[in-house]
Amino acid sequence: MPVEDPHPNITPPADPTARAWRYMDFAKFVSLITRKALYFCNLEVLAATDPHEGLLSHPNYRHREWNTISDLTPEEYKLIIFDETRFASEESRRIQFESQRNVREYLLRRRFYDRRTLSVNCWHFNDDESAAMWMQYASGGNGIAITSSYNNIIQALADSKERTFVGMVKYLDWSNEPADKTFMSFSKRRSFYYENELRIVFCDLGVLNLINALCQKLANHMMDHLYKRITTSIN
Protein backbone atom coordinates (compact mmCIF):
# COMPACT_ATOMS: atom_id res chain seq x y z
CA MET A 1 0.00 0.00 0.00
CA PRO A 2 1.54 3.35 -0.98
CA VAL A 3 1.67 6.34 1.32
CA GLU A 4 -1.83 7.56 2.15
CA ASP A 5 -3.09 10.67 0.37
CA PRO A 6 -2.37 13.80 2.41
CA HIS A 7 -4.80 14.18 5.30
CA PRO A 8 -6.14 17.72 5.98
CA ASN A 9 -4.41 17.63 9.37
CA ILE A 10 -1.08 16.35 8.05
CA THR A 11 1.21 19.03 6.63
CA PRO A 12 3.81 18.21 3.96
CA PRO A 13 7.00 20.30 3.94
CA ALA A 14 6.91 23.62 2.08
CA ASP A 15 9.72 22.36 -0.16
CA PRO A 16 9.30 18.62 -0.84
CA THR A 17 12.79 18.48 -2.39
CA ALA A 18 14.57 19.97 0.66
CA ARG A 19 17.08 17.86 2.58
CA ALA A 20 15.89 15.49 5.30
CA TRP A 21 18.42 13.92 7.66
CA ARG A 22 18.30 10.69 9.63
CA TYR A 23 20.90 10.28 12.36
CA MET A 24 21.68 6.85 13.80
CA ASP A 25 24.43 4.74 15.33
CA PHE A 26 26.51 2.47 13.12
CA ALA A 27 24.62 -0.70 14.08
CA LYS A 28 21.33 0.78 12.92
CA PHE A 29 22.95 1.90 9.68
CA VAL A 30 24.18 -1.65 9.02
CA SER A 31 20.67 -2.94 9.75
CA LEU A 32 19.23 -0.39 7.30
CA ILE A 33 21.44 -1.39 4.38
CA THR A 34 21.32 -5.14 5.01
CA ARG A 35 17.59 -5.40 5.66
CA LYS A 36 16.71 -2.62 3.20
CA ALA A 37 14.02 -1.58 5.64
CA LEU A 38 13.28 1.40 7.86
CA TYR A 39 13.04 0.97 11.62
CA PHE A 40 9.78 2.16 13.17
CA CYS A 41 9.55 2.83 16.89
CA ASN A 42 6.23 2.33 18.66
CA LEU A 43 4.79 5.40 20.40
CA GLU A 44 4.54 3.48 23.68
CA VAL A 45 8.34 3.22 23.63
CA LEU A 46 8.76 6.93 22.89
CA ALA A 47 6.33 7.74 25.70
CA ALA A 48 8.93 6.47 28.18
CA THR A 49 10.92 9.68 27.55
CA ASP A 50 8.04 11.94 26.44
CA PRO A 51 4.81 10.95 28.26
CA HIS A 52 2.83 13.37 26.08
CA GLU A 53 3.77 11.50 22.90
CA GLY A 54 0.64 10.63 20.90
CA LEU A 55 -1.73 12.26 23.40
CA LEU A 56 -3.81 15.43 23.39
CA SER A 57 -2.80 18.82 24.80
CA HIS A 58 -4.26 20.62 27.81
CA PRO A 59 -7.10 22.47 25.98
CA ASN A 60 -8.46 19.08 24.91
CA TYR A 61 -9.10 18.39 28.61
CA ARG A 62 -11.38 21.40 28.93
CA HIS A 63 -14.52 19.22 29.24
CA ARG A 64 -13.27 18.02 32.64
CA GLU A 65 -14.01 21.51 33.95
CA TRP A 66 -17.65 21.26 32.92
CA ASN A 67 -20.02 20.41 35.77
CA THR A 68 -23.18 22.02 34.42
CA ILE A 69 -24.21 23.79 31.22
CA SER A 70 -23.47 27.08 32.92
CA ASP A 71 -19.75 26.21 32.84
CA LEU A 72 -19.71 26.41 29.03
CA THR A 73 -18.27 29.46 27.34
CA PRO A 74 -20.54 31.12 24.74
CA GLU A 75 -18.47 29.48 21.99
CA GLU A 76 -18.73 26.05 23.63
CA TYR A 77 -22.47 26.48 24.12
CA LYS A 78 -22.96 27.21 20.41
CA LEU A 79 -20.88 24.18 19.51
CA ILE A 80 -22.73 21.76 21.82
CA ILE A 81 -26.26 23.17 21.90
CA PHE A 82 -26.08 23.91 18.20
CA ASP A 83 -29.86 23.80 17.55
CA GLU A 84 -32.10 25.61 20.05
CA THR A 85 -35.17 24.15 18.36
CA ARG A 86 -33.96 20.59 18.63
CA PHE A 87 -32.84 21.07 22.23
CA ALA A 88 -35.72 23.27 23.34
CA SER A 89 -36.35 21.60 26.70
CA GLU A 90 -34.00 21.79 29.64
CA GLU A 91 -33.86 17.98 29.80
CA SER A 92 -32.84 17.60 26.14
CA ARG A 93 -30.07 20.20 26.61
CA ARG A 94 -28.84 18.40 29.71
CA ILE A 95 -28.68 15.04 27.92
CA GLN A 96 -26.86 16.64 24.98
CA PHE A 97 -24.42 18.28 27.39
CA GLU A 98 -23.71 15.03 29.27
CA SER A 99 -23.36 13.10 26.03
CA GLN A 100 -20.89 15.56 24.51
CA ARG A 101 -18.85 15.69 27.68
CA ASN A 102 -18.55 11.92 27.73
CA VAL A 103 -17.72 11.76 24.01
CA ARG A 104 -14.79 14.07 24.66
CA GLU A 105 -13.69 11.92 27.58
CA TYR A 106 -13.89 8.83 25.39
CA LEU A 107 -11.71 10.42 22.69
CA LEU A 108 -9.24 11.58 25.31
CA ARG A 109 -8.92 8.12 26.87
CA ARG A 110 -8.82 6.37 23.53
CA ARG A 111 -5.56 8.13 22.65
CA PHE A 112 -3.82 6.06 25.32
CA TYR A 113 -4.93 2.95 23.46
CA ASP A 114 -4.43 4.24 19.91
CA ARG A 115 -0.77 5.05 20.36
CA ARG A 116 -0.14 1.32 20.71
CA THR A 117 -1.15 0.96 17.05
CA LEU A 118 1.27 3.62 15.77
CA SER A 119 5.00 3.42 15.10
CA VAL A 120 7.14 6.19 13.65
CA ASN A 121 10.32 6.74 11.67
CA CYS A 122 11.69 10.24 12.22
CA TRP A 123 13.77 12.58 10.03
CA HIS A 124 15.27 15.99 10.73
CA PHE A 125 14.45 18.68 8.17
CA ASN A 126 17.39 21.05 7.74
CA ASP A 127 19.62 22.35 4.96
CA ASP A 128 22.67 21.76 7.16
CA GLU A 129 23.68 19.04 9.57
CA SER A 130 22.80 19.54 13.22
CA ALA A 131 25.17 19.25 16.19
CA ALA A 132 22.15 18.66 18.46
CA MET A 133 20.99 15.71 16.34
CA TRP A 134 24.49 14.21 16.34
CA MET A 135 24.57 14.39 20.14
CA GLN A 136 21.08 12.99 20.63
CA TYR A 137 21.02 10.15 18.11
CA ALA A 138 24.62 9.38 17.14
CA SER A 139 26.83 10.13 20.13
CA GLY A 140 29.98 8.25 21.04
CA GLY A 141 31.75 8.76 17.72
CA ASN A 142 29.98 5.87 16.00
CA GLY A 143 27.27 7.85 14.25
CA ILE A 144 26.04 7.87 10.69
CA ALA A 145 23.78 10.43 9.00
CA ILE A 146 21.97 9.79 5.74
CA THR A 147 19.99 12.31 3.74
CA SER A 148 16.92 12.13 1.57
CA SER A 149 13.90 14.31 0.81
CA TYR A 150 10.14 14.17 1.24
CA ASN A 151 9.68 13.33 -2.44
CA ASN A 152 12.27 10.55 -2.32
CA ILE A 153 10.75 9.06 0.83
CA ILE A 154 7.29 9.06 -0.75
CA GLN A 155 8.70 7.37 -3.84
CA ALA A 156 10.63 4.79 -1.78
CA LEU A 157 7.45 3.83 0.10
CA ALA A 158 5.30 3.64 -3.02
CA ASP A 159 5.42 -0.15 -3.17
CA SER A 160 5.10 -0.73 0.56
CA LYS A 161 2.34 -3.05 1.70
CA GLU A 162 1.99 -1.18 4.97
CA ARG A 163 -0.30 1.76 5.69
CA THR A 164 1.85 4.85 6.21
CA PHE A 165 1.42 8.62 6.51
CA VAL A 166 4.15 11.24 6.02
CA GLY A 167 4.18 14.85 7.20
CA MET A 168 5.79 17.55 9.32
CA VAL A 169 5.31 17.53 13.08
CA LYS A 170 3.48 20.57 14.47
CA TYR A 171 4.97 22.06 17.64
CA LEU A 172 2.34 23.46 19.98
CA ASP A 173 2.04 25.52 23.13
CA TRP A 174 0.79 22.47 25.03
CA SER A 175 -1.01 24.60 27.62
CA ASN A 176 -2.98 26.74 25.19
CA GLU A 177 -3.15 25.14 21.72
CA PRO A 178 -5.43 22.13 21.14
CA ALA A 179 -3.84 19.11 19.46
CA ASP A 180 -5.30 17.39 16.42
CA LYS A 181 -8.08 15.02 17.55
CA THR A 182 -7.55 12.45 14.80
CA PHE A 183 -5.65 9.33 15.81
CA MET A 184 -2.56 10.32 13.85
CA SER A 185 0.42 11.59 15.82
CA PHE A 186 1.83 14.75 14.27
CA SER A 187 1.73 17.08 17.30
CA LYS A 188 4.43 17.60 19.92
CA ARG A 189 5.28 20.12 22.61
CA ARG A 190 7.09 23.26 21.51
CA SER A 191 10.15 22.29 23.57
CA PHE A 192 10.93 19.78 20.78
CA TYR A 193 10.88 22.46 18.09
CA TYR A 194 14.62 22.06 17.43
CA GLU A 195 13.91 18.59 15.97
CA ASN A 196 12.01 20.08 12.98
CA GLU A 197 10.74 16.57 12.42
CA LEU A 198 9.45 14.95 9.28
CA ARG A 199 7.59 11.91 10.56
CA ILE A 200 6.60 8.69 8.82
CA VAL A 201 3.75 7.04 10.71
CA PHE A 202 2.91 3.37 10.32
CA CYS A 203 -0.55 2.23 11.43
CA ASP A 204 -0.67 -1.46 12.42
CA LEU A 205 -4.15 -2.51 11.28
CA GLY A 206 -3.88 -5.84 13.11
CA VAL A 207 -3.36 -4.11 16.44
CA LEU A 208 -5.96 -1.47 15.51
CA ASN A 209 -8.65 -4.15 15.19
CA LEU A 210 -7.84 -5.35 18.70
CA ILE A 211 -7.88 -1.79 20.02
CA ASN A 212 -11.26 -1.14 18.35
CA ALA A 213 -12.70 -4.14 20.19
CA LEU A 214 -11.21 -2.93 23.45
CA CYS A 215 -12.52 0.59 22.92
CA GLN A 216 -16.02 -0.75 22.30
CA LYS A 217 -15.99 -1.63 25.99
CA LEU A 218 -14.86 1.92 26.72
CA ALA A 219 -17.71 3.29 24.57
CA ASN A 220 -20.21 1.09 26.40
CA HIS A 221 -18.88 2.39 29.70
CA MET A 222 -19.37 5.92 28.41
CA MET A 223 -23.00 5.19 27.52
CA ASP A 224 -23.59 3.66 30.96
CA HIS A 225 -22.53 7.01 32.41
CA LEU A 226 -24.63 9.17 30.12
CA TYR A 227 -26.22 10.99 33.04
CA LYS A 228 -23.11 11.41 35.15
CA ARG A 229 -19.43 12.13 34.79
CA ILE A 230 -16.96 9.31 34.10
CA THR A 231 -14.52 9.35 37.01
CA THR A 232 -13.05 5.84 36.93
CA SER A 233 -9.35 5.47 36.17
CA ILE A 234 -8.02 4.33 32.79
CA ASN A 235 -7.55 0.56 32.72
C-alpha positions as CSV (number, residue, x, y, z in Angstrom):
1,M,0.0,0.0,0.0
2,P,1.5,3.3,-1.0
3,V,1.7,6.3,1.3
4,E,-1.8,7.6,2.1
5,D,-3.1,10.7,0.4
6,P,-2.4,13.8,2.4
7,H,-4.8,14.2,5.3
8,P,-6.1,17.7,6.0
9,N,-4.4,17.6,9.4
10,I,-1.1,16.3,8.0
11,T,1.2,19.0,6.6
12,P,3.8,18.2,4.0
13,P,7.0,20.3,3.9
14,A,6.9,23.6,2.1
15,D,9.7,22.4,-0.2
16,P,9.3,18.6,-0.8
17,T,12.8,18.5,-2.4
18,A,14.6,20.0,0.7
19,R,17.1,17.9,2.6
20,A,15.9,15.5,5.3
21,W,18.4,13.9,7.7
22,R,18.3,10.7,9.6
23,Y,20.9,10.3,12.4
24,M,21.7,6.8,13.8
25,D,24.4,4.7,15.3
26,F,26.5,2.5,13.1
27,A,24.6,-0.7,14.1
28,K,21.3,0.8,12.9
29,F,23.0,1.9,9.7
30,V,24.2,-1.6,9.0
31,S,20.7,-2.9,9.8
32,L,19.2,-0.4,7.3
33,I,21.4,-1.4,4.4
34,T,21.3,-5.1,5.0
35,R,17.6,-5.4,5.7
36,K,16.7,-2.6,3.2
37,A,14.0,-1.6,5.6
38,L,13.3,1.4,7.9
39,Y,13.0,1.0,11.6
40,F,9.8,2.2,13.2
41,C,9.6,2.8,16.9
42,N,6.2,2.3,18.7
43,L,4.8,5.4,20.4
44,E,4.5,3.5,23.7
45,V,8.3,3.2,23.6
46,L,8.8,6.9,22.9
47,A,6.3,7.7,25.7
48,A,8.9,6.5,28.2
49,T,10.9,9.7,27.5
50,D,8.0,11.9,26.4
51,P,4.8,10.9,28.3
52,H,2.8,13.4,26.1
53,E,3.8,11.5,22.9
54,G,0.6,10.6,20.9
55,L,-1.7,12.3,23.4
56,L,-3.8,15.4,23.4
57,S,-2.8,18.8,24.8
58,H,-4.3,20.6,27.8
59,P,-7.1,22.5,26.0
60,N,-8.5,19.1,24.9
61,Y,-9.1,18.4,28.6
62,R,-11.4,21.4,28.9
63,H,-14.5,19.2,29.2
64,R,-13.3,18.0,32.6
65,E,-14.0,21.5,33.9
66,W,-17.7,21.3,32.9
67,N,-20.0,20.4,35.8
68,T,-23.2,22.0,34.4
69,I,-24.2,23.8,31.2
70,S,-23.5,27.1,32.9
71,D,-19.8,26.2,32.8
72,L,-19.7,26.4,29.0
73,T,-18.3,29.5,27.3
74,P,-20.5,31.1,24.7
75,E,-18.5,29.5,22.0
76,E,-18.7,26.1,23.6
77,Y,-22.5,26.5,24.1
78,K,-23.0,27.2,20.4
79,L,-20.9,24.2,19.5
80,I,-22.7,21.8,21.8
81,I,-26.3,23.2,21.9
82,F,-26.1,23.9,18.2
83,D,-29.9,23.8,17.6
84,E,-32.1,25.6,20.1
85,T,-35.2,24.2,18.4
86,R,-34.0,20.6,18.6
87,F,-32.8,21.1,22.2
88,A,-35.7,23.3,23.3
89,S,-36.3,21.6,26.7
90,E,-34.0,21.8,29.6
91,E,-33.9,18.0,29.8
92,S,-32.8,17.6,26.1
93,R,-30.1,20.2,26.6
94,R,-28.8,18.4,29.7
95,I,-28.7,15.0,27.9
96,Q,-26.9,16.6,25.0
97,F,-24.4,18.3,27.4
98,E,-23.7,15.0,29.3
99,S,-23.4,13.1,26.0
100,Q,-20.9,15.6,24.5
101,R,-18.9,15.7,27.7
102,N,-18.5,11.9,27.7
103,V,-17.7,11.8,24.0
104,R,-14.8,14.1,24.7
105,E,-13.7,11.9,27.6
106,Y,-13.9,8.8,25.4
107,L,-11.7,10.4,22.7
108,L,-9.2,11.6,25.3
109,R,-8.9,8.1,26.9
110,R,-8.8,6.4,23.5
111,R,-5.6,8.1,22.7
112,F,-3.8,6.1,25.3
113,Y,-4.9,2.9,23.5
114,D,-4.4,4.2,19.9
115,R,-0.8,5.1,20.4
116,R,-0.1,1.3,20.7
117,T,-1.2,1.0,17.0
118,L,1.3,3.6,15.8
119,S,5.0,3.4,15.1
120,V,7.1,6.2,13.6
121,N,10.3,6.7,11.7
122,C,11.7,10.2,12.2
123,W,13.8,12.6,10.0
124,H,15.3,16.0,10.7
125,F,14.5,18.7,8.2
126,N,17.4,21.0,7.7
127,D,19.6,22.4,5.0
128,D,22.7,21.8,7.2
129,E,23.7,19.0,9.6
130,S,22.8,19.5,13.2
131,A,25.2,19.2,16.2
132,A,22.1,18.7,18.5
133,M,21.0,15.7,16.3
134,W,24.5,14.2,16.3
135,M,24.6,14.4,20.1
136,Q,21.1,13.0,20.6
137,Y,21.0,10.2,18.1
138,A,24.6,9.4,17.1
139,S,26.8,10.1,20.1
140,G,30.0,8.3,21.0
141,G,31.8,8.8,17.7
142,N,30.0,5.9,16.0
143,G,27.3,7.8,14.3
144,I,26.0,7.9,10.7
145,A,23.8,10.4,9.0
146,I,22.0,9.8,5.7
147,T,20.0,12.3,3.7
148,S,16.9,12.1,1.6
149,S,13.9,14.3,0.8
150,Y,10.1,14.2,1.2
151,N,9.7,13.3,-2.4
152,N,12.3,10.6,-2.3
153,I,10.7,9.1,0.8
154,I,7.3,9.1,-0.8
155,Q,8.7,7.4,-3.8
156,A,10.6,4.8,-1.8
157,L,7.5,3.8,0.1
158,A,5.3,3.6,-3.0
159,D,5.4,-0.2,-3.2
160,S,5.1,-0.7,0.6
161,K,2.3,-3.1,1.7
162,E,2.0,-1.2,5.0
163,R,-0.3,1.8,5.7
164,T,1.9,4.9,6.2
165,F,1.4,8.6,6.5
166,V,4.2,11.2,6.0
167,G,4.2,14.9,7.2
168,M,5.8,17.5,9.3
169,V,5.3,17.5,13.1
170,K,3.5,20.6,14.5
171,Y,5.0,22.1,17.6
172,L,2.3,23.5,20.0
173,D,2.0,25.5,23.1
174,W,0.8,22.5,25.0
175,S,-1.0,24.6,27.6
176,N,-3.0,26.7,25.2
177,E,-3.1,25.1,21.7
178,P,-5.4,22.1,21.1
179,A,-3.8,19.1,19.5
180,D,-5.3,17.4,16.4
181,K,-8.1,15.0,17.6
182,T,-7.6,12.4,14.8
183,F,-5.6,9.3,15.8
184,M,-2.6,10.3,13.9
185,S,0.4,11.6,15.8
186,F,1.8,14.7,14.3
187,S,1.7,17.1,17.3
188,K,4.4,17.6,19.9
189,R,5.3,20.1,22.6
190,R,7.1,23.3,21.5
191,S,10.1,22.3,23.6
192,F,10.9,19.8,20.8
193,Y,10.9,22.5,18.1
194,Y,14.6,22.1,17.4
195,E,13.9,18.6,16.0
196,N,12.0,20.1,13.0
197,E,10.7,16.6,12.4
198,L,9.5,14.9,9.3
199,R,7.6,11.9,10.6
200,I,6.6,8.7,8.8
201,V,3.8,7.0,10.7
202,F,2.9,3.4,10.3
203,C,-0.5,2.2,11.4
204,D,-0.7,-1.5,12.4
205,L,-4.2,-2.5,11.3
206,G,-3.9,-5.8,13.1
207,V,-3.4,-4.1,16.4
208,L,-6.0,-1.5,15.5
209,N,-8.6,-4.1,15.2
210,L,-7.8,-5.4,18.7
211,I,-7.9,-1.8,20.0
212,N,-11.3,-1.1,18.4
213,A,-12.7,-4.1,20.2
214,L,-11.2,-2.9,23.5
215,C,-12.5,0.6,22.9
216,Q,-16.0,-0.7,22.3
217,K,-16.0,-1.6,26.0
218,L,-14.9,1.9,26.7
219,A,-17.7,3.3,24.6
220,N,-20.2,1.1,26.4
221,H,-18.9,2.4,29.7
222,M,-19.4,5.9,28.4
223,M,-23.0,5.2,27.5
224,D,-23.6,3.7,31.0
225,H,-22.5,7.0,32.4
226,L,-24.6,9.2,30.1
227,Y,-26.2,11.0,33.0
228,K,-23.1,11.4,35.2
229,R,-19.4,12.1,34.8
230,I,-17.0,9.3,34.1
231,T,-14.5,9.3,37.0
232,T,-13.0,5.8,36.9
233,S,-9.4,5.5,36.2
234,I,-8.0,4.3,32.8
235,N,-7.5,0.6,32.7
